[in-house]
Amino acid sequence: MSDDKEAFSIPSGFVEKIYEISGDSDKYKGVIMVAANESGDPIVYTKFDSSITELGLTRALSQYLTRIEKENEEII
């Protein structure tokens, strides 16, 4: 990557917009987003309205990753 090229990132306004449309103000809402930059390094974005939402989303993500890992092991 050249020095004059800015590193990849998702604008905070975009993350905020995804968070806002994930639910009404009186509902539990949140977002976990993962992207990779030009070097292949992961960038994780999170925003939650409560620790309960954070716990639920991280648990769902964990279950998803476990399932994908098992599916990939079956292919190999």
N, C-alpha and C positions, 0 to 999 in steps of 0.2 A: 504494500500500500504506500503510495507516495505521501510525502509530508504535507502537501497542500490539500489532500483529500480528507474530508472529515470522516471520522469513524461512524459506522452504521449505528443508528439507534432509532427506536420508535419514539416519535414525539410524545411528550407527556400529555398533551391535549388529546391525542388519539387514545391513549390508555384510559384517560379520564372519561372520554366519551363512551368507550366500551363498558366501563364500570357503570356509568349513568344509565345506559340502556339495559343493563342486566336486571333491573328491578325498580319498583317504585321506592320512594323515600321511606315508606313504612314497612318495607319488606327486607328480608335478608338478601344482600347482594354482594358480589365480589367477582374478581377476575384473577386468573393466573395465565400469563402468556409467556411463551418461550420462543425465542428467535435465535438465529445464528448469524454472526457477523461474517465479513469477508474472509476472516481467518478460520472460521469454523468454531469459534468460541461461542458458547451459549450465553444468551442475555435473558434474564428472567425478570419479568415485570409482575408485580402483584398490587392489588388494592382490595381491601375488605372493609366492610362496615362493622364487623364484630369478630371476636375470636371464635365464635361458634361457626360462622361462615368460613373463616380461614381453616378451621379444623375439618369441616366437611369437604371443602374443595381440595385440601391437601390429601385427605383420605381417598377421595375419588381419583385423584391423580396417581396416587400410589397404587391403587387397585388396577388402574389402566396400564401403568408401566409394568406391573407384575404380569398381567395378561399378555401384553405384547412380548415380553421377554420369554414367556412360556411358548407362545406361538412361534417365535424365532428359533427356539431350541428344537422344536418339532421339525422345522424345515431342515435344520442342519442334521 
